[in-house]
Amino acid sequence: MSNIYSLLRKLMLKRKHMQQSTIIGLDIGTTSTKAVAFGLDGQVKYRQSEEYPILSEEPGQAEQDPEQVFEAVLSTLGKVVAWLQVHGYKLEGVSFSSAMHSLIAMDATGNALTRCIIWADTRSQSCASAIKNSEAGREIYLRTGTPIHPMSPLSKLCWLSEEKPELFRSASKFIGIKTYVLYRLFGKYKVDYSLASATGLFDIFDFDWHEKALEMAGVEPGQLPEPVPSTYTFRNLKPGYAALLQVPDQLPFVIGASDGCLANLASHGIRPGEAVVTIGTSGAVRTMAHKPATDLRERLFSYILNEDHFVLGGAVNNGGVALRWFRDAFYAAETAEALAKDQDIYELLNEVAEGIAPGADGLLFLPYLLGERAPVWDGAARACFIGANFNHTRAHFLRAVMEGVIFGVYSVVEALEQVAGPMPVIYANGGFAFSELWVQMLADVSGKKVLLTESPEGSAFGAAIMGMFALKLIPSLEAAEDMIRISETFEPDSQRHELYQQQYAVFKALYPKLKDSFEHLTNIHERQAEKQ
């Protein structure tokens, strides 16, 4: 009898959900792919994720196997589709997000000649420096909105042509990872305006490949995928994949946009003057605009979300990774003990840092452990502590690390306000939001109210919103604001703000004074590595 009741409950549950529409936001990230099913109210129904490794066999290398990424897409998407079918939900479509700046060389038959070179690969540092220091490089930045840096496909293409000329000449196409996945599914080489605008090869004013950038990279327009709007929708899924995924071959797949732009969309940052700060492993500051804008000092990016929305801002390499580095290097014993007791080591670190006064008694941390993107765009930049004296303890250094990360993020906020105008409120999200101390630091350093947003699944949610808009399930991107909830508000403390502004002035002056020293240290290290 109990089996009959169980079956009836399942049938009732299936009938309850039968008319409920869902959309899948699929985010092809740096370390994993996530597929998340959302209701049309933005509520998460079900999610799956699958990780893959970053391959680094030589200094500066950061690559991935595109086939592993593709298999992760199929796996996560298939599991979510199966769950929706079992529970009686209607699937309206799939919409994509992807990490920016990836590059894959393809042959004429559609096979990959290289692995996927991801944004973190720095082997094109010398090419990037040469381009950045040229008048042509400055002109390219002002038309493409992408700072000249080893992360960008422009620099990667120049490096590839110099270091692997035979492979470069044999390539038929140069594409990113999302284009690769969609080519496998549909047999078409397409790239959305958003990802194209992050390549350093795309004119954000004319919405087409930029002739001078292509000339610099040594490629023809036909060697790149066709740029299309972020609402572009694929149908006619290849029969084998339709059968594998158990979906109709006419199910709409929306091309979507880049992960950064979509994260902004998912974080209440859809209107001009609304700043969004995200701090996870790395970090970013972004705001929306109705037209493209570039920074004469070349500190910021200007990417496309769609034809009416442009995302201005800057990404930093050193967010939560700096705190994790300090944890592993200086709190290893406490971390092991916390793990053994199933405790959160970061709760302990917060308690320790709270015991130190703001400003860490004059100790400053320049957080460039992984080089830096905005606002300095210098892969050779390094981290350092400044102002240490005999009275500083391990706890002071911990507090200085947390404050240094916020100073680094605030330097992007400051640059963004100089270009885009005042931003009185910051919407914040990411892993740092679990630390009230860290979020309060952001409010105190910036002097702005900080609102924590409950942004379910970040870029995947942004992809779902773009998909809803493309499929006319919502009337506008702005309509998504009703789906985003504010969980907590942090007000700045005026006294702490005054102190932090004085320390920030010192922080801001450090990099220009140390830049040459960082470059000399890098050169010494590289020469030593060559001898070994």
KOLPAKE-510797 format. One record per residue (C-alpha): residue in three letters; x, y negated, z. Coordinates in Angstrom, 2 decimals. Example, Ala and Ser with C-alpha at 12.3 -4.5 7.8 and 13.67 -1.06 7.14 Angstrom:
2
SITE mardo u v w
SITE ALA 12.30 4.50 7.80 .
SITE SER 13.67 1.06 7.14 .
! end
This chain:
532
SITE mardo u v w
SITE MET 0.00 0.00 0.00 .
SITE SER 2.82 -2.41 0.82 .
SITE ASN 4.21 -1.91 -2.71 .
SITE ILE 0.86 -2.98 -4.18 .
SITE TYR 0.83 -6.14 -2.02 .
SITE SER 4.42 -6.89 -3.08 .
SITE LEU 3.47 -6.53 -6.75 .
SITE LEU 0.44 -8.78 -6.27 .
SITE ARG 2.57 -11.44 -4.60 .
SITE LYS 5.01 -11.37 -7.54 .
SITE LEU 2.16 -11.66 -10.04 .
SITE MET 0.69 -14.60 -8.12 .
SITE LEU 4.10 -16.29 -7.97 .
SITE LYS 4.56 -15.79 -11.70 .
SITE ARG 1.11 -17.23 -12.43 .
SITE LYS 1.80 -20.20 -10.14 .
SITE HIS 4.94 -21.09 -12.13 .
SITE MET 3.59 -20.16 -15.57 .
SITE GLN 2.78 -23.72 -16.58 .
SITE GLN 5.80 -25.35 -14.94 .
SITE SER 8.30 -26.63 -17.47 .
SITE THR 12.05 -26.57 -16.85 .
SITE ILE 15.18 -27.67 -18.65 .
SITE ILE 18.69 -26.31 -18.23 .
SITE GLY 21.58 -28.73 -17.75 .
SITE LEU 24.80 -26.97 -18.70 .
SITE ASP 28.05 -28.60 -17.55 .
SITE ILE 31.32 -27.36 -19.07 .
SITE GLY 33.72 -28.55 -16.38 .
SITE THR 37.47 -28.50 -15.82 .
SITE THR 37.49 -25.46 -13.54 .
SITE SER 34.05 -23.91 -14.08 .
SITE THR 30.87 -23.98 -16.11 .
SITE LYS 27.56 -24.57 -14.34 .
SITE ALA 24.11 -23.85 -15.70 .
SITE VAL 21.33 -25.40 -13.62 .
SITE ALA 17.58 -25.16 -14.21 .
SITE PHE 15.64 -28.29 -13.22 .
SITE GLY 11.94 -28.98 -13.01 .
SITE LEU 10.76 -32.12 -14.78 .
SITE ASP 10.73 -33.81 -11.37 .
SITE GLY 14.50 -33.28 -11.07 .
SITE GLN 14.25 -30.49 -8.49 .
SITE VAL 16.75 -27.66 -8.82 .
SITE LYS 15.11 -24.30 -9.52 .
SITE TYR 18.14 -22.05 -10.00 .
SITE ARG 21.86 -22.35 -10.71 .
SITE GLN 24.77 -20.19 -11.75 .
SITE SER 28.47 -21.03 -12.15 .
SITE GLU 31.56 -19.23 -13.37 .
SITE GLU 35.18 -20.26 -12.89 .
SITE TYR 38.14 -19.98 -15.24 .
SITE PRO 41.85 -20.71 -14.72 .
SITE ILE 43.98 -23.64 -15.83 .
SITE LEU 47.07 -22.26 -17.56 .
SITE SER 50.38 -24.00 -16.88 .
SITE GLU 53.52 -22.22 -18.11 .
SITE GLU 55.78 -25.28 -18.48 .
SITE PRO 56.02 -28.74 -16.88 .
SITE GLY 53.06 -30.94 -17.74 .
SITE GLN 51.07 -28.18 -19.44 .
SITE ALA 47.36 -27.79 -18.63 .
SITE GLU 45.41 -25.51 -20.96 .
SITE GLN 42.49 -23.11 -20.94 .
SITE ASP 41.44 -20.18 -23.07 .
SITE PRO 38.45 -21.48 -25.09 .
SITE GLU 37.08 -17.96 -25.39 .
SITE GLN 36.96 -17.66 -21.58 .
SITE VAL 35.07 -20.94 -21.41 .
SITE PHE 32.65 -19.78 -24.10 .
SITE GLU 32.03 -16.51 -22.27 .
SITE ALA 31.33 -18.49 -19.08 .
SITE VAL 28.74 -20.54 -20.98 .
SITE LEU 27.01 -17.40 -22.25 .
SITE SER 27.16 -15.72 -18.85 .
SITE THR 25.79 -18.59 -16.77 .
SITE LEU 23.17 -19.56 -19.34 .
SITE GLY 22.00 -15.98 -19.71 .
SITE LYS 21.60 -15.49 -15.96 .
SITE VAL 19.59 -18.69 -15.54 .
SITE VAL 17.36 -17.90 -18.52 .
SITE ALA 16.70 -14.42 -17.12 .
SITE TRP 15.77 -15.83 -13.70 .
SITE LEU 13.35 -18.33 -15.24 .
SITE GLN 11.68 -15.59 -17.25 .
SITE VAL 11.30 -13.31 -14.24 .
SITE HIS 9.75 -16.15 -12.22 .
SITE GLY 7.43 -17.31 -14.96 .
SITE TYR 8.84 -20.75 -15.73 .
SITE LYS 8.68 -22.29 -19.18 .
SITE LEU 12.05 -23.30 -20.66 .
SITE GLU 11.82 -26.47 -22.76 .
SITE GLY 15.46 -26.56 -23.83 .
SITE VAL 19.15 -26.68 -22.91 .
SITE SER 21.23 -29.86 -22.70 .
SITE PHE 25.02 -30.14 -22.46 .
SITE SER 27.62 -32.02 -20.45 .
SITE SER 31.34 -31.54 -20.87 .
SITE ALA 34.64 -32.69 -19.48 .
SITE MET 36.35 -35.32 -21.65 .
SITE HIS 39.67 -35.49 -23.52 .
SITE SER 40.09 -31.83 -24.54 .
SITE LEU 41.71 -30.78 -27.82 .
SITE ILE 41.68 -27.53 -29.81 .
SITE ALA 43.22 -27.02 -33.28 .
SITE MET 41.06 -24.82 -35.55 .
SITE ASP 41.91 -23.06 -38.81 .
SITE ALA 39.81 -23.10 -41.98 .
SITE THR 37.93 -19.94 -40.98 .
SITE GLY 36.78 -21.29 -37.62 .
SITE ASN 39.37 -19.62 -35.39 .
SITE ALA 41.29 -21.44 -32.68 .
SITE LEU 44.97 -22.02 -33.42 .
SITE THR 45.68 -23.34 -29.93 .
SITE ARG 44.25 -22.99 -26.48 .
SITE CYS 42.18 -25.88 -25.19 .
SITE ILE 44.54 -28.66 -24.09 .
SITE ILE 42.64 -30.35 -21.26 .
SITE TRP 42.74 -33.89 -19.86 .
SITE ALA 45.29 -33.01 -17.16 .
SITE ASP 48.00 -32.07 -19.70 .
SITE THR 50.77 -34.71 -19.54 .
SITE ARG 53.21 -33.42 -22.17 .
SITE SER 52.31 -36.33 -24.44 .
SITE GLN 53.61 -38.90 -21.90 .
SITE SER 56.38 -40.18 -24.20 .
SITE CYS 53.98 -40.48 -27.15 .
SITE ALA 51.46 -42.33 -24.99 .
SITE SER 54.13 -44.76 -23.77 .
SITE ALA 55.28 -45.50 -27.32 .
SITE ILE 51.71 -46.17 -28.50 .
SITE LYS 50.80 -48.22 -25.44 .
SITE ASN 53.81 -50.50 -25.86 .
SITE SER 53.01 -51.23 -29.51 .
SITE GLU 50.79 -53.91 -30.97 .
SITE ALA 48.90 -51.21 -32.88 .
SITE GLY 48.22 -49.42 -29.59 .
SITE ARG 46.74 -52.53 -28.06 .
SITE GLU 44.48 -53.04 -31.08 .
SITE ILE 43.39 -49.40 -30.92 .
SITE TYR 42.46 -49.75 -27.24 .
SITE LEU 40.42 -52.90 -27.91 .
SITE ARG 38.37 -51.05 -30.56 .
SITE THR 38.11 -47.62 -28.96 .
SITE GLY 37.79 -48.55 -25.28 .
SITE THR 40.00 -45.61 -24.25 .
SITE PRO 43.18 -46.58 -22.37 .
SITE ILE 46.34 -45.22 -23.96 .
SITE HIS 47.33 -42.32 -21.70 .
SITE PRO 48.50 -38.68 -22.01 .
SITE MET 44.94 -37.57 -21.22 .
SITE SER 43.51 -38.84 -24.53 .
SITE PRO 43.34 -36.70 -27.70 .
SITE LEU 44.99 -39.59 -29.57 .
SITE SER 48.20 -39.07 -27.58 .
SITE LYS 47.84 -35.27 -27.68 .
SITE LEU 47.57 -35.29 -31.48 .
SITE CYS 50.70 -37.42 -31.81 .
SITE TRP 52.55 -35.03 -29.49 .
SITE LEU 51.27 -31.96 -31.36 .
SITE SER 52.41 -33.37 -34.71 .
SITE GLU 55.90 -34.02 -33.30 .
SITE GLU 56.39 -30.85 -31.26 .
SITE LYS 54.52 -28.30 -33.41 .
SITE PRO 54.50 -29.74 -36.93 .
SITE GLU 53.78 -26.47 -38.77 .
SITE LEU 50.78 -25.71 -36.59 .
SITE PHE 49.58 -29.31 -36.92 .
SITE ARG 49.76 -29.16 -40.72 .
SITE SER 47.92 -25.85 -40.85 .
SITE ALA 44.98 -27.06 -38.75 .
SITE SER 41.71 -27.64 -40.56 .
SITE LYS 39.85 -29.24 -37.63 .
SITE PHE 40.68 -30.83 -34.29 .
SITE ILE 37.83 -30.54 -31.79 .
SITE GLY 36.96 -30.57 -28.08 .
SITE ILE 35.60 -27.75 -25.94 .
SITE LYS 31.91 -28.69 -26.24 .
SITE THR 32.20 -28.83 -30.04 .
SITE TYR 33.88 -25.41 -29.90 .
SITE VAL 31.02 -23.90 -27.87 .
SITE LEU 28.31 -25.38 -30.09 .
SITE TYR 30.19 -24.34 -33.24 .
SITE ARG 30.19 -20.77 -31.98 .
SITE LEU 26.45 -20.94 -31.28 .
SITE PHE 25.28 -22.84 -34.36 .
SITE GLY 28.11 -22.91 -36.91 .
SITE LYS 28.28 -26.73 -37.08 .
SITE TYR 31.09 -29.08 -36.09 .
SITE LYS 29.38 -31.94 -34.21 .
SITE VAL 30.51 -34.25 -31.42 .
SITE ASP 28.30 -36.63 -29.46 .
SITE TYR 29.09 -40.35 -29.48 .
SITE SER 29.89 -40.14 -25.77 .
SITE LEU 32.69 -37.56 -26.01 .
SITE ALA 33.93 -39.11 -29.26 .
SITE SER 34.29 -42.45 -27.46 .
SITE ALA 36.70 -40.85 -24.96 .
SITE THR 39.13 -39.57 -27.61 .
SITE GLY 40.90 -42.87 -28.36 .
SITE LEU 39.96 -42.24 -32.00 .
SITE PHE 36.41 -43.65 -32.11 .
SITE ASP 35.32 -47.23 -32.72 .
SITE ILE 32.77 -47.98 -29.98 .
SITE PHE 31.53 -51.04 -31.85 .
SITE ASP 30.98 -49.36 -35.24 .
SITE PHE 30.09 -45.85 -33.95 .
SITE ASP 32.53 -44.16 -36.32 .
SITE TRP 36.10 -42.85 -36.37 .
SITE HIS 38.58 -45.72 -36.16 .
SITE GLU 40.83 -45.86 -39.22 .
SITE LYS 43.97 -47.17 -37.48 .
SITE ALA 43.68 -44.67 -34.64 .
SITE LEU 43.36 -41.80 -37.12 .
SITE GLU 46.36 -43.12 -39.04 .
SITE MET 48.35 -43.24 -35.78 .
SITE ALA 47.30 -39.65 -34.97 .
SITE GLY 48.01 -38.42 -38.52 .
SITE VAL 44.53 -36.99 -39.18 .
SITE GLU 41.76 -37.55 -41.72 .
SITE PRO 38.07 -38.10 -40.83 .
SITE GLY 37.23 -34.72 -42.35 .
SITE GLN 39.48 -33.01 -39.82 .
SITE LEU 37.26 -34.23 -36.98 .
SITE PRO 33.69 -33.20 -36.13 .
SITE GLU 30.76 -35.31 -37.29 .
SITE PRO 29.77 -37.92 -34.64 .
SITE VAL 26.08 -37.77 -33.67 .
SITE PRO 23.86 -39.42 -31.02 .
SITE SER 23.63 -37.89 -27.55 .
SITE THR 20.03 -36.91 -28.30 .
SITE TYR 21.01 -34.84 -31.35 .
SITE THR 19.26 -31.48 -31.10 .
SITE PHE 20.40 -28.14 -32.51 .
SITE ARG 17.98 -25.40 -33.49 .
SITE ASN 18.51 -22.20 -35.49 .
SITE LEU 20.63 -20.47 -32.85 .
SITE LYS 22.62 -17.63 -34.42 .
SITE PRO 20.49 -14.45 -34.18 .
SITE GLY 23.07 -12.48 -32.21 .
SITE TYR 23.22 -15.13 -29.47 .
SITE ALA 19.45 -15.61 -29.44 .
SITE ALA 19.09 -11.87 -28.77 .
SITE LEU 21.87 -11.89 -26.18 .
SITE LEU 20.34 -14.82 -24.27 .
SITE GLN 16.76 -13.59 -24.81 .
SITE VAL 15.58 -16.98 -26.12 .
SITE PRO 13.83 -18.01 -29.36 .
SITE ASP 16.25 -19.02 -32.11 .
SITE GLN 14.34 -22.34 -32.36 .
SITE LEU 14.88 -23.23 -28.69 .
SITE PRO 16.23 -26.82 -28.70 .
SITE PHE 19.82 -27.33 -27.59 .
SITE VAL 20.54 -31.04 -26.96 .
SITE ILE 24.17 -32.05 -27.54 .
SITE GLY 24.16 -34.40 -24.51 .
SITE ALA 27.17 -36.49 -23.48 .
SITE SER 30.37 -36.55 -21.42 .
SITE ASP 30.43 -35.51 -17.78 .
SITE GLY 31.44 -38.96 -16.48 .
SITE CYS 28.70 -40.84 -18.32 .
SITE LEU 26.09 -38.28 -17.33 .
SITE ALA 27.22 -38.34 -13.69 .
SITE ASN 26.50 -42.07 -13.71 .
SITE LEU 23.06 -41.43 -15.15 .
SITE ALA 22.43 -38.91 -12.37 .
SITE SER 23.58 -41.32 -9.64 .
SITE HIS 21.19 -44.26 -10.02 .
SITE GLY 23.76 -46.14 -12.11 .
SITE ILE 21.60 -46.82 -15.16 .
SITE ARG 21.27 -50.62 -14.95 .
SITE PRO 23.97 -53.32 -15.28 .
SITE GLY 25.34 -54.49 -11.93 .
SITE GLU 24.92 -51.09 -10.28 .
SITE ALA 28.30 -49.59 -9.39 .
SITE VAL 28.69 -45.86 -8.81 .
SITE VAL 31.68 -44.47 -6.89 .
SITE THR 32.32 -40.74 -7.05 .
SITE ILE 35.14 -39.21 -5.04 .
SITE GLY 35.70 -35.48 -5.29 .
SITE THR 39.08 -33.97 -6.10 .
SITE SER 39.69 -37.06 -8.22 .
SITE GLY 37.46 -40.13 -8.34 .
SITE ALA 35.78 -42.68 -10.58 .
SITE VAL 34.07 -46.05 -10.50 .
SITE ARG 31.52 -46.79 -13.21 .
SITE THR 28.82 -49.25 -14.14 .
SITE MET 26.37 -49.44 -17.02 .
SITE ALA 26.19 -52.12 -19.72 .
SITE HIS 24.01 -52.70 -22.75 .
SITE LYS 26.98 -53.36 -25.03 .
SITE PRO 30.60 -52.21 -25.18 .
SITE ALA 33.29 -54.22 -23.42 .
SITE THR 37.03 -53.80 -23.17 .
SITE ASP 39.50 -55.19 -20.65 .
SITE LEU 42.23 -57.48 -22.03 .
SITE ARG 44.53 -56.08 -19.32 .
SITE GLU 43.78 -52.51 -20.50 .
SITE ARG 42.82 -51.23 -17.04 .
SITE LEU 39.33 -49.87 -17.78 .
SITE PHE 37.55 -47.52 -20.13 .
SITE SER 34.41 -48.30 -22.11 .
SITE TYR 32.55 -45.14 -23.09 .
SITE ILE 29.23 -44.58 -24.81 .
SITE LEU 26.30 -42.85 -23.11 .
SITE ASN 23.94 -43.53 -26.00 .
SITE GLU 23.36 -46.36 -28.46 .
SITE ASP 21.81 -48.59 -25.78 .
SITE HIS 23.91 -47.68 -22.75 .
SITE PHE 27.68 -48.05 -22.32 .
SITE VAL 29.62 -46.91 -19.26 .
SITE LEU 32.45 -49.17 -18.11 .
SITE GLY 34.87 -48.15 -15.42 .
SITE GLY 37.98 -46.28 -14.46 .
SITE ALA 38.93 -42.86 -13.15 .
SITE VAL 41.57 -42.19 -10.48 .
SITE ASN 43.56 -38.97 -10.26 .
SITE ASN 43.93 -39.08 -6.49 .
SITE GLY 40.74 -38.62 -4.49 .
SITE GLY 40.07 -35.70 -2.17 .
SITE VAL 43.16 -33.97 -3.53 .
SITE ALA 45.28 -36.38 -1.44 .
SITE LEU 43.55 -35.35 1.77 .
SITE ARG 43.81 -31.69 0.80 .
SITE TRP 47.56 -32.15 0.17 .
SITE PHE 48.00 -33.72 3.61 .
SITE ARG 45.93 -30.95 5.21 .
SITE ASP 48.03 -28.21 3.61 .
SITE ALA 51.38 -29.90 4.21 .
SITE PHE 50.91 -31.21 7.76 .
SITE TYR 47.90 -29.38 9.26 .
SITE ALA 48.59 -25.85 8.00 .
SITE ALA 48.39 -24.22 11.45 .
SITE GLU 45.14 -25.99 12.33 .
SITE THR 43.71 -25.07 8.92 .
SITE ALA 44.53 -21.38 9.43 .
SITE GLU 43.01 -21.46 12.92 .
SITE ALA 39.84 -23.17 11.66 .
SITE LEU 39.52 -20.60 8.88 .
SITE ALA 39.87 -17.75 11.38 .
SITE LYS 37.12 -19.27 13.54 .
SITE ASP 34.92 -20.08 10.53 .
SITE GLN 35.17 -23.78 11.35 .
SITE ASP 35.43 -26.79 9.02 .
SITE ILE 38.98 -28.18 9.13 .
SITE TYR 37.77 -31.48 7.67 .
SITE GLU 35.59 -32.10 10.74 .
SITE LEU 38.75 -31.90 12.85 .
SITE LEU 40.64 -34.22 10.47 .
SITE ASN 37.82 -36.75 10.66 .
SITE GLU 37.90 -36.69 14.47 .
SITE VAL 41.67 -37.21 14.45 .
SITE ALA 41.48 -40.10 11.95 .
SITE GLU 38.67 -41.75 13.91 .
SITE GLY 41.00 -41.93 16.91 .
SITE ILE 43.30 -44.31 15.00 .
SITE ALA 42.38 -47.98 14.61 .
SITE PRO 41.53 -49.30 11.12 .
SITE GLY 44.70 -50.20 9.26 .
SITE ALA 46.67 -47.33 10.84 .
SITE ASP 48.79 -49.85 12.78 .
SITE GLY 50.32 -51.27 9.61 .
SITE LEU 50.98 -47.99 7.80 .
SITE LEU 50.03 -47.94 4.09 .
SITE PHE 49.78 -45.04 1.64 .
SITE LEU 50.10 -45.44 -2.14 .
SITE PRO 48.15 -42.34 -3.23 .
SITE TYR 49.66 -41.59 -6.64 .
SITE LEU 50.46 -37.92 -5.96 .
SITE LEU 49.37 -36.91 -9.47 .
SITE GLY 50.43 -40.06 -11.29 .
SITE GLU 47.53 -42.42 -11.84 .
SITE ARG 44.93 -43.40 -14.35 .
SITE ALA 42.97 -46.60 -13.59 .
SITE PRO 43.99 -49.27 -13.08 .
SITE VAL 47.73 -48.65 -13.75 .
SITE TRP 47.55 -45.78 -16.31 .
SITE ASP 50.99 -44.44 -15.44 .
SITE GLY 51.69 -40.72 -15.44 .
SITE ALA 55.07 -41.37 -13.78 .
SITE ALA 53.59 -43.19 -10.76 .
SITE ARG 54.30 -41.55 -7.40 .
SITE ALA 52.89 -41.54 -3.88 .
SITE CYS 54.65 -43.13 -0.93 .
SITE PHE 54.12 -44.31 2.64 .
SITE ILE 55.07 -47.91 3.42 .
SITE GLY 55.45 -49.51 6.84 .
SITE ALA 56.26 -46.48 8.98 .
SITE ASN 57.87 -47.11 12.35 .
SITE PHE 58.85 -45.14 15.44 .
SITE ASN 55.38 -45.42 16.99 .
SITE HIS 53.47 -43.82 14.12 .
SITE THR 52.20 -40.28 14.64 .
SITE ARG 50.84 -37.60 12.36 .
SITE ALA 47.35 -39.00 13.01 .
SITE HIS 48.41 -42.42 11.71 .
SITE PHE 49.63 -40.86 8.49 .
SITE LEU 46.32 -39.00 8.14 .
SITE ARG 44.31 -42.21 8.55 .
SITE ALA 46.63 -43.99 6.09 .
SITE VAL 46.00 -41.28 3.47 .
SITE MET 42.22 -41.72 3.75 .
SITE GLU 42.53 -45.50 3.58 .
SITE GLY 44.98 -45.31 0.67 .
SITE VAL 42.51 -43.32 -1.41 .
SITE ILE 39.84 -45.96 -0.76 .
SITE PHE 42.26 -48.79 -1.61 .
SITE GLY 42.98 -47.01 -4.90 .
SITE VAL 39.28 -46.72 -5.69 .
SITE TYR 38.65 -50.32 -4.66 .
SITE SER 41.35 -51.51 -7.09 .
SITE VAL 39.11 -50.15 -9.86 .
SITE VAL 36.03 -51.83 -8.35 .
SITE GLU 37.92 -55.12 -8.32 .
SITE ALA 39.00 -54.77 -11.97 .
SITE LEU 35.48 -53.78 -13.00 .
SITE GLU 33.94 -56.84 -11.36 .
SITE GLN 36.42 -59.07 -13.17 .
SITE VAL 35.19 -57.66 -16.50 .
SITE ALA 31.51 -56.89 -15.88 .
SITE GLY 30.50 -59.30 -13.11 .
SITE PRO 29.50 -58.94 -9.44 .
SITE MET 28.27 -55.62 -8.10 .
SITE PRO 26.74 -56.21 -4.67 .
SITE VAL 25.80 -52.58 -4.01 .
SITE ILE 27.69 -49.31 -4.50 .
SITE TYR 25.94 -45.99 -5.03 .
SITE ALA 28.26 -43.24 -3.79 .
SITE ASN 28.45 -39.47 -4.13 .
SITE GLY 30.93 -36.63 -4.31 .
SITE GLY 32.68 -34.53 -1.69 .
SITE PHE 33.88 -37.53 0.33 .
SITE ALA 30.22 -38.28 1.16 .
SITE PHE 30.36 -35.49 3.77 .
SITE SER 32.64 -37.74 5.84 .
SITE GLU 30.79 -40.70 7.34 .
SITE LEU 34.15 -42.17 8.34 .
SITE TRP 35.37 -42.13 4.74 .
SITE VAL 32.17 -43.64 3.35 .
SITE GLN 32.26 -46.36 6.01 .
SITE MET 35.83 -47.14 4.92 .
SITE LEU 34.51 -47.76 1.39 .
SITE ALA 31.91 -50.18 2.76 .
SITE ASP 34.46 -51.95 4.97 .
SITE VAL 37.18 -52.23 2.32 .
SITE SER 34.80 -53.43 -0.41 .
SITE GLY 32.58 -55.57 1.81 .
SITE LYS 29.58 -54.06 0.03 .
SITE LYS 26.56 -52.03 1.08 .
SITE VAL 27.11 -48.37 0.18 .
SITE LEU 24.12 -46.14 -0.56 .
SITE LEU 24.61 -42.38 -0.61 .
SITE THR 22.66 -40.74 -3.41 .
SITE GLU 21.41 -37.19 -3.39 .
SITE SER 22.51 -36.43 -6.92 .
SITE PRO 21.69 -32.77 -7.47 .
SITE GLU 24.40 -31.05 -9.44 .
SITE GLY 25.94 -34.27 -10.81 .
SITE SER 26.73 -34.04 -14.51 .
SITE ALA 24.43 -31.05 -15.02 .
SITE PHE 21.55 -33.17 -13.71 .
SITE GLY 22.59 -36.01 -16.02 .
SITE ALA 22.58 -33.56 -18.93 .
SITE ALA 19.08 -32.44 -17.96 .
SITE ILE 17.90 -36.08 -17.88 .
SITE MET 19.37 -36.70 -21.34 .
SITE GLY 17.68 -33.53 -22.54 .
SITE MET 14.33 -34.62 -21.14 .
SITE PHE 14.70 -37.93 -22.95 .
SITE ALA 15.75 -36.29 -26.23 .
SITE LEU 12.78 -33.91 -26.10 .
SITE LYS 10.39 -36.77 -25.16 .
SITE LEU 9.61 -35.26 -21.75 .
SITE ILE 10.36 -38.64 -20.14 .
SITE PRO 9.82 -42.04 -21.82 .
SITE SER 13.27 -43.54 -21.08 .
SITE LEU 16.53 -42.85 -19.28 .
SITE GLU 15.53 -45.46 -16.69 .
SITE ALA 12.52 -43.28 -15.79 .
SITE ALA 14.95 -40.86 -14.13 .
SITE GLU 15.51 -43.33 -11.27 .
SITE ASP 12.40 -41.95 -9.59 .
SITE MET 14.07 -38.53 -9.36 .
SITE ILE 17.10 -39.83 -7.43 .
SITE ARG 16.90 -40.15 -3.65 .
SITE ILE 18.93 -42.33 -1.27 .
SITE SER 20.00 -40.32 1.78 .
SITE GLU 21.89 -42.90 3.88 .
SITE THR 22.99 -46.55 3.88 .
SITE PHE 26.31 -47.91 5.18 .
SITE GLU 26.73 -51.64 5.94 .
SITE PRO 30.21 -53.24 5.93 .
SITE ASP 31.73 -54.51 9.17 .
SITE SER 32.99 -58.08 8.68 .
SITE GLN 36.00 -57.79 11.02 .
SITE ARG 37.21 -54.55 9.50 .
SITE HIS 36.65 -56.01 6.03 .
SITE GLU 38.88 -58.99 6.82 .
SITE LEU 41.66 -56.70 8.11 .
SITE TYR 41.39 -54.36 5.13 .
SITE GLN 41.50 -57.24 2.65 .
SITE GLN 44.80 -58.39 4.15 .
SITE GLN 46.22 -54.87 3.86 .
SITE TYR 44.80 -54.42 0.39 .
SITE ALA 46.76 -57.49 -0.78 .
SITE VAL 49.95 -55.70 0.28 .
SITE PHE 48.75 -52.42 -1.30 .
SITE LYS 48.03 -54.13 -4.63 .
SITE ALA 51.52 -55.65 -4.77 .
SITE LEU 53.31 -52.32 -4.20 .
SITE TYR 52.93 -50.61 -7.57 .
SITE PRO 54.39 -53.45 -9.74 .
SITE LYS 57.40 -53.61 -7.41 .
SITE LEU 57.95 -49.83 -7.46 .
SITE LYS 57.07 -49.03 -11.07 .
SITE ASP 60.66 -48.97 -12.35 .
SITE SER 61.77 -46.88 -9.37 .
SITE PHE 59.06 -44.31 -10.10 .
SITE GLU 60.19 -44.11 -13.73 .
SITE HIS 63.84 -43.66 -12.70 .
SITE LEU 62.90 -40.86 -10.28 .
SITE THR 60.90 -39.11 -12.99 .
SITE ASN 63.82 -39.32 -15.42 .
SITE ILE 66.21 -37.91 -12.81 .
SITE HIS 63.85 -35.02 -12.12 .
SITE GLU 63.36 -34.26 -15.84 .
SITE ARG 67.12 -34.25 -16.50 .
SITE GLN 67.66 -31.92 -13.55 .
SITE ALA 64.91 -29.59 -14.80 .
SITE GLU 66.56 -29.46 -18.25 .
SITE LYS 69.89 -28.41 -16.71 .
SITE GLN 68.21 -25.56 -14.85 .
! end
